[in-house]
Amino acid sequence: MTATTPVDRTGRLVFSAWSAVSPYGIGGDAFAAGVVAGRDATTELDQETYPGPYPRAGLVPEFTAAGALGRKGTRTMDRVTAIAVSAVGQVIESCGPELLAEPDRVGLVLGTGSGSVQSIMDFTKDSLTGVKPYHVDPALFPNTVMNRAAGQSAIWHGIKGPNTTIAGGALTGLLALSYATRLYRGGHCDRALLGAAEEYSVQRAWLEWHGRTGDGAAPALGEGGAVFLLEPSADARSAGRTPLATVLATRFRAFGDPADARQAVADCVRAALTQAGASAADVRLVAPAGGEFEAAEDGGVTDALDGGTPEFVRCGQLFGDTSAAGASFQLAAVLAKGGGGIALVTGVDRDGTVGCAVLELAG
Amino acid sequence: MHEERQSPRRVVITGLGVVTSIGIGVTEFLAGLRAGRSGVKPITSFDTTGFAHANGAEIDEFDPADWLERADAAELGRASQFSAAAARMAVADAGLSLDEVRGRRALVSVGTTDAESRDLDNLIGVQVEHGPERLDPVIARRSTAGRLSSSIVRELGLTDVEAVTIPTACAAGNYAIGYGFDAIRDGDVDVSLCGGADAVCRKTFTGFYRLGTIAPEVCQPFERDRKGILTGEGAGILVMESLDSALARGARIYAEVLGYGLNCDANHPVAPDRDSLARCIELAHRNAGVKPEDIDFISAHGTGTKANDVTESGAIRQVFDAPPPTISIKGMLGHTMGAASALASAACALAIKEGFIPPTINHTETDPECGVDCVPNVAREADLDVVQNNALAFAGNNAVLILGRYRDAG
């Protein structure tokens, strides 16, 4: 497609479709029902399959690559890739063939922690323990490269626009949203699928366990992925999709000293609201990341909202800490709640970064 | 202190920070590019016993303490040490004080293939020997990909900043630079610190070795009898700002970023696709407002594998009636993975500023199937206006960046 007249790309974009592969099951409806009901989706881990330091986790129930996607092409597909391919597929299926009518004009932006640490470390383990150091399975090598989930999703579904992998800890989903917005504004795509995926694995569990702060019991881990369609509202309407929320702003900041985290969150939220043209009193719904910096995050949000009393949705407590997928699930949670008004999604990462998104939910 | 939000703004490169096997810092890197220096030698960062050959382009002389002032080197993996050090150098090279850079709204984006896979390799080594209960908490904590960008934020003490790591494998550097370009162009931020970083690791060496794509001794892009890649390491970080900002503070301008193109083959997990790459090159030209005949040289992905070099030159010949000189710096630096296209972008910016085309070293006879003028072995003096930097990655992720000499419109 070569546009003869320049498209105005400065307007705001909307979420017009989404889906999730989550501890509540496959699909956006299952996720929405679970979040709205506030149902605990963590379960006791089978220690035979998942030995390690965590007794419970939020696993996508009965999920396997072959089960979700069929046997063909899934023999060497790792779990995080299968979650991503499935979640992207859910959105594509819900939109129909029009979505990919011009496949080179559709971007795919997918967040990750460090790809699959299980795939990466298993591969090195084979090199360390085999008779020869190169006795590794070459078919598994691509799983050890961190753009595997995004790349395989593109291959599986035939998405030929920009294909970008994003990493930023607890902020990953917000960073992916910011990236996708700029990708559109820069003229690199006409619509974007964006989100994040994370798998539960024994190896990730050990890394998270050792990497946690404090000596107390670590909160359960979760897994899954959430994917959204971002496009101009006019395009959504002409394709027969109802805009679910308008993305008003994303904003990020950083703090060096953990004592400054609260202030960084407050500054970030205030800047985002200004950018959004929204006032603190308009915020009806807040989905924070929670976790290690929960007190600072809640404090900063409260400071910025200046006496407002929004409803809080706390997903991490429902299905475990989904790490790189966390912020995408927070975005999905506010869409699931719906009901109009301004929603705020926030995050604080242990590496000293904060971020937020301001959405206007459709009424 | 935000400028008037006029968009699109012109975007220029005003600072370079490089950590490479042929030299640390712009001066050494430039001297290495001009001389055709090679950073290749036997790999020492992991035990290579059992591999028939194991050359690579590692950086021996890097001591993070020489470069890092705020961040604690022990809390950073090797790739993050590289990226933070390169960012520190880039800011200094741009003539920006820390207060100046902290006072600007910033974007930090760092591309990578393996992030801290070096740490993950070492952790699994400990786990195999002593069990998963014995993993080092500091290393476990620092091993995430997000660290490559957040470490720059920490080292520079930035607060008004969006920091993102872009692990789009071996094209990631160009992805990261393109992102910084868009953010400045749209007026979202006032300064971008963008590039790529990677550290040599057993995992990736082993994978390429098993695929039969590690060259026994040297990397020879476009050579008739080329034998593959050599894994390398390093980081390249570029400071980008708007032209108005650069002019206002009297900054030296290396080059202007004219635009870039991205696409995905969506075809094969590891093999490149000629037609799709050709489309990406055309996309980059269109976005940058240039024609094929405007390009003075191409810095190719040029890995030195049979498949890459023939596919890439095929795509170039598809777009160009008469391809310009097409070089690869991977003979010198090895394949620095996510840092590769960032370092190549830095090389292109230097080439424009200094008026030369870096050579393709280790060259004896050009593969007729490639059929490109690869500027063999010796750098070539040249007056350059527009250059193209190609990057390809696993999963068919292509990224092509176009840089131009800054010319005063008046």
HADDOCK unambig.tbl for C-alpha pairs under 7 A between the chains (distance, minus, plus):
assign (segid A and resid 113 and name CA) (segid B and resid 144 and name CA) 6.46 0.50 0.50
assign (segid A and resid 113 and name CA) (segid B and resid 145 and name CA) 6.43 0.50 0.50
assign (segid A and resid 114 and name CA) (segid B and resid 144 and name CA) 5.69 0.50 0.50
assign (segid A and resid 114 and name CA) (segid B and resid 145 and name CA) 5.29 0.50 0.50
assign (segid A and resid 121 and name CA) (segid B and resid 120 and name CA) 6.36 0.50 0.50
assign (segid A and resid 121 and name CA) (segid B and resid 121 and name CA) 6.47 0.50 0.50
assign (segid A and resid 121 and name CA) (segid B and resid 124 and name CA) 5.96 0.50 0.50
assign (segid A and resid 123 and name CA) (segid B and resid 203 and name CA) 6.75 0.50 0.50
assign (segid A and resid 124 and name CA) (segid B and resid 121 and name CA) 6.17 0.50 0.50
assign (segid A and resid 124 and name CA) (segid B and resid 202 and name CA) 6.96 0.50 0.50
assign (segid A and resid 124 and name CA) (segid B and resid 203 and name CA) 5.16 0.50 0.50
assign (segid A and resid 125 and name CA) (segid B and resid 124 and name CA) 6.40 0.50 0.50
assign (segid A and resid 132 and name CA) (segid B and resid 50 and name CA) 5.97 0.50 0.50
assign (segid A and resid 133 and name CA) (segid B and resid 50 and name CA) 6.02 0.50 0.50
assign (segid A and resid 133 and name CA) (segid B and resid 51 and name CA) 6.76 0.50 0.50
assign (segid A and resid 134 and name CA) (segid B and resid 206 and name CA) 5.81 0.50 0.50
assign (segid A and resid 134 and name CA) (segid B and resid 209 and name CA) 6.99 0.50 0.50
assign (segid A and resid 134 and name CA) (segid B and resid 210 and name CA) 5.73 0.50 0.50
assign (segid A and resid 138 and name CA) (segid B and resid 207 and name CA) 6.59 0.50 0.50
assign (segid A and resid 138 and name CA) (segid B and resid 210 and name CA) 6.24 0.50 0.50
assign (segid A and resid 138 and name CA) (segid B and resid 211 and name CA) 6.28 0.50 0.50
assign (segid A and resid 141 and name CA) (segid B and resid 207 and name CA) 5.69 0.50 0.50
assign (segid A and resid 145 and name CA) (segid B and resid 113 and name CA) 6.40 0.50 0.50
assign (segid A and resid 145 and name CA) (segid B and resid 114 and name CA) 6.58 0.50 0.50
assign (segid A and resid 145 and name CA) (segid B and resid 169 and name CA) 6.69 0.50 0.50
assign (segid A and resid 146 and name CA) (segid B and resid 113 and name CA) 6.53 0.50 0.50
assign (segid A and resid 146 and name CA) (segid B and resid 114 and name CA) 6.88 0.50 0.50
assign (segid A and resid 146 and name CA) (segid B and resid 167 and name CA) 5.84 0.50 0.50
assign (segid A and resid 146 and name CA) (segid B and resid 168 and name CA) 6.96 0.50 0.50
assign (segid A and resid 146 and name CA) (segid B and resid 169 and name CA) 6.72 0.50 0.50
assign (segid A and resid 147 and name CA) (segid B and resid 167 and name CA) 6.06 0.50 0.50
assign (segid A and resid 147 and name CA) (segid B and resid 168 and name CA) 5.10 0.50 0.50
assign (segid A and resid 147 and name CA) (segid B and resid 169 and name CA) 6.09 0.50 0.50
assign (segid A and resid 148 and name CA) (segid B and resid 395 and name CA) 6.92 0.50 0.50
assign (segid A and resid 151 and name CA) (segid B and resid 395 and name CA) 4.78 0.50 0.50
assign (segid A and resid 152 and name CA) (segid B and resid 395 and name CA) 6.75 0.50 0.50
assign (segid A and resid 154 and name CA) (segid B and resid 266 and name CA) 5.21 0.50 0.50
assign (segid A and resid 155 and name CA) (segid B and resid 266 and name CA) 4.01 0.50 0.50
assign (segid A and resid 155 and name CA) (segid B and resid 267 and name CA) 5.40 0.50 0.50
assign (segid A and resid 158 and name CA) (segid B and resid 266 and name CA) 5.55 0.50 0.50
assign (segid A and resid 159 and name CA) (segid B and resid 266 and name CA) 6.24 0.50 0.50
assign (segid A and resid 160 and name CA) (segid B and resid 263 and name CA) 5.96 0.50 0.50
assign (segid A and resid 160 and name CA) (segid B and resid 264 and name CA) 4.67 0.50 0.50
assign (segid A and resid 160 and name CA) (segid B and resid 265 and name CA) 6.02 0.50 0.50
assign (segid A and resid 160 and name CA) (segid B and resid 266 and name CA) 5.70 0.50 0.50
assign (segid A and resid 161 and name CA) (segid B and resid 263 and name CA) 4.74 0.50 0.50
assign (segid A and resid 161 and name CA) (segid B and resid 264 and name CA) 5.71 0.50 0.50
assign (segid A and resid 162 and name CA) (segid B and resid 262 and name CA) 5.04 0.50 0.50
assign (segid A and resid 162 and name CA) (segid B and resid 263 and name CA) 4.46 0.50 0.50
assign (segid A and resid 162 and name CA) (segid B and resid 264 and name CA) 5.96 0.50 0.50
assign (segid A and resid 163 and name CA) (segid B and resid 263 and name CA) 6.68 0.50 0.50
assign (segid A and resid 163 and name CA) (segid B and resid 264 and name CA) 6.03 0.50 0.50
assign (segid A and resid 163 and name CA) (segid B and resid 397 and name CA) 6.41 0.50 0.50
assign (segid A and resid 164 and name CA) (segid B and resid 168 and name CA) 5.92 0.50 0.50
assign (segid A and resid 165 and name CA) (segid B and resid 166 and name CA) 5.60 0.50 0.50
assign (segid A and resid 165 and name CA) (segid B and resid 167 and name CA) 5.45 0.50 0.50
assign (segid A and resid 165 and name CA) (segid B and resid 168 and name CA) 5.33 0.50 0.50
assign (segid A and resid 166 and name CA) (segid B and resid 164 and name CA) 6.90 0.50 0.50
assign (segid A and resid 166 and name CA) (segid B and resid 165 and name CA) 5.97 0.50 0.50
assign (segid A and resid 166 and name CA) (segid B and resid 166 and name CA) 4.81 0.50 0.50
assign (segid A and resid 166 and name CA) (segid B and resid 167 and name CA) 6.31 0.50 0.50
assign (segid A and resid 167 and name CA) (segid B and resid 145 and name CA) 6.11 0.50 0.50
assign (segid A and resid 167 and name CA) (segid B and resid 146 and name CA) 5.23 0.50 0.50
assign (segid A and resid 167 and name CA) (segid B and resid 164 and name CA) 6.21 0.50 0.50
assign (segid A and resid 167 and name CA) (segid B and resid 165 and name CA) 4.98 0.50 0.50
assign (segid A and resid 167 and name CA) (segid B and resid 166 and name CA) 6.10 0.50 0.50
assign (segid A and resid 167 and name CA) (segid B and resid 167 and name CA) 6.97 0.50 0.50
assign (segid A and resid 168 and name CA) (segid B and resid 146 and name CA) 4.30 0.50 0.50
assign (segid A and resid 168 and name CA) (segid B and resid 164 and name CA) 5.54 0.50 0.50
assign (segid A and resid 168 and name CA) (segid B and resid 165 and name CA) 6.16 0.50 0.50
assign (segid A and resid 169 and name CA) (segid B and resid 146 and name CA) 5.74 0.50 0.50
assign (segid A and resid 175 and name CA) (segid B and resid 164 and name CA) 6.78 0.50 0.50
assign (segid A and resid 182 and name CA) (segid B and resid 182 and name CA) 6.70 0.50 0.50
assign (segid A and resid 186 and name CA) (segid B and resid 182 and name CA) 6.10 0.50 0.50
assign (segid A and resid 206 and name CA) (segid B and resid 132 and name CA) 6.71 0.50 0.50
assign (segid A and resid 207 and name CA) (segid B and resid 140 and name CA) 5.34 0.50 0.50
assign (segid A and resid 210 and name CA) (segid B and resid 135 and name CA) 6.85 0.50 0.50
assign (segid A and resid 210 and name CA) (segid B and resid 137 and name CA) 4.67 0.50 0.50
assign (segid A and resid 210 and name CA) (segid B and resid 140 and name CA) 6.15 0.50 0.50
assign (segid A and resid 211 and name CA) (segid B and resid 137 and name CA) 5.12 0.50 0.50
assign (segid A and resid 211 and name CA) (segid B and resid 138 and name CA) 6.82 0.50 0.50
assign (segid A and resid 211 and name CA) (segid B and resid 140 and name CA) 5.21 0.50 0.50
assign (segid A and resid 211 and name CA) (segid B and resid 141 and name CA) 4.24 0.50 0.50
assign (segid A and resid 252 and name CA) (segid B and resid 161 and name CA) 5.98 0.50 0.50
assign (segid A and resid 252 and name CA) (segid B and resid 162 and name CA) 4.98 0.50 0.50
assign (segid A and resid 253 and name CA) (segid B and resid 159 and name CA) 5.38 0.50 0.50
assign (segid A and resid 253 and name CA) (segid B and resid 160 and name CA) 4.92 0.50 0.50
assign (segid A and resid 253 and name CA) (segid B and resid 161 and name CA) 4.99 0.50 0.50
assign (segid A and resid 253 and name CA) (segid B and resid 162 and name CA) 6.18 0.50 0.50
assign (segid A and resid 254 and name CA) (segid B and resid 158 and name CA) 6.67 0.50 0.50
assign (segid A and resid 254 and name CA) (segid B and resid 159 and name CA) 4.45 0.50 0.50
assign (segid A and resid 254 and name CA) (segid B and resid 160 and name CA) 6.56 0.50 0.50
assign (segid A and resid 254 and name CA) (segid B and resid 161 and name CA) 6.39 0.50 0.50
assign (segid A and resid 255 and name CA) (segid B and resid 159 and name CA) 5.89 0.50 0.50
assign (segid A and resid 256 and name CA) (segid B and resid 154 and name CA) 6.27 0.50 0.50
assign (segid A and resid 256 and name CA) (segid B and resid 157 and name CA) 6.57 0.50 0.50
assign (segid A and resid 351 and name CA) (segid B and resid 150 and name CA) 6.34 0.50 0.50
